[in-house]
Amino acid sequence: MKLVGDKVYLRYPTVDDAEEIFERLTSKIRRTAHIGAKTVQDQRAWLKSHPKMRREKQEIHFAIVEKKTEEIIGLGGFCNLHMRKKYGEVGVWITESKWKKGFAKEATKLFMKYGFEDLNLNRVEAVARVKNPAAWRLLENLGMTREGTLRQRAKLGDKPADDYMYSILKSEWGKKNANNRD
Ligand SMILES: CC(C)(COP(=O)(O)OP(=O)(O)OC[C@H]1O[C@@H](n2cnc3c(N)ncnc32)[C@H](O)[C@@H]1OP(=O)(O)O)[C@@H](O)C(=O)NCCC(=O)NCCS
């Protein structure tokens, strides 16, 4: 499976990618993204579990590869997939040296297209820390609606933190694409 954009393409990550992925995960990324892996071994084990999670459509993650360098610059995709209810939660992280270059926007657009067209989801949702404007700007720019605040549902460092809940429906996404807006 390969999803292709202008600057990046997305492919399933493999166990052999563990080191490359792990070294991109700085503490700033860990602060706001849900990263379970504390060691390369954890990273390897997590990647090893992917084919089964994909087959069972529980979680589907992609490595984000920069076309120009062929390097993995981030990871993202769907966790909390509910195929019967037709919704899933999208998430993404990009390595710090590549921030603010439009990579997350392009990759997340591809995740949404995959979610609505290939997985036939009706709703794509996402959560973003209230104190993480980069994340909620990204989601709002992609046409997602802020539905409310999930109070102290998350952690920022050791402290409880609020999340915003976002979503976009297939009908809204279809309209946005039909109008060919960016
Ligand atoms: C959030 C994150 C994925 C954004 O990645 P990115 O590649 O820098 O984002 P993009 O360059 O595609 O920018 C998307 C939008 O967010 C805005 N943005 C990016 N970083 C920002 C920042 N630090 N502050 C305010 N806005 C920011 C951009 O200006 C852009 O908006 P625009 O189209 O109006 O210019 C990245 O900061 C990251 O990996 N953070 C850590 C993990 C995380 O928090 N993930 C989000 C979970 S949903």
The ligand as a Gaussian input file, in Angstrom:
#p B3LYP/6-31G(d) Opt

LIG

0 1
 C        1.387000      19.341000      14.761000
 C        2.433000      18.946000      13.726000
 C        2.097000      17.555000      13.208000
 C        2.399000      19.962000      12.578000
 O        3.315000      19.517000      11.583000
 P        3.869000      20.484000      10.445000
 O        4.390000      19.631000       9.339000
 O        4.769000      21.485000      11.030000
 O        2.509000      21.211000       9.965000
 P        2.283000      21.952000       8.586000
 O        3.574000      22.593000       8.146000
 O        1.612000      21.034000       7.628000
 O        1.305000      23.103000       9.027000
 C       -0.075000      22.930000       9.171000
 C       -0.682000      24.226000       9.696000
 O       -0.352000      24.387000      11.086000
 C        0.325000      25.619000      11.298000
 N        1.383000      25.417000      12.263000
 C        2.383000      24.517000      12.209000
 N        3.172000      24.655000      13.293000
 C        2.640000      25.663000      14.029000
 C        2.976000      26.263000      15.275000
 N        4.049000      25.855000      15.985000
 N        2.188000      27.249000      15.758000
 C        1.093000      27.673000      15.077000
 N        0.709000      27.135000      13.894000
 C        1.484000      26.152000      13.383000
 C        0.921000      25.969000       9.948000
 O        1.148000      27.364000       9.830000
 C       -0.120000      25.466000       8.996000
 O       -1.156000      26.415000       8.888000
 P       -1.303000      27.253000       7.521000
 O       -1.639000      26.240000       6.458000
 O       -2.414000      28.190000       7.839000
 O        0.012000      27.929000       7.302000
 C        3.871000      18.966000      14.338000
 O        4.054000      20.195000      14.996000
 C        4.140000      17.825000      15.288000
 O        4.544000      16.742000      14.877000
 N        3.908000      18.035000      16.614000
 C        4.118000      16.991000      17.609000
 C        3.078000      15.878000      17.517000
 C        1.665000      16.414000      17.574000
 O        1.344000      17.278000      18.384000
 N        0.816000      15.886000      16.711000
 C       -0.565000      16.309000      16.596000
 C       -1.498000      15.257000      17.035000
 S       -3.074000      15.427000      16.161000

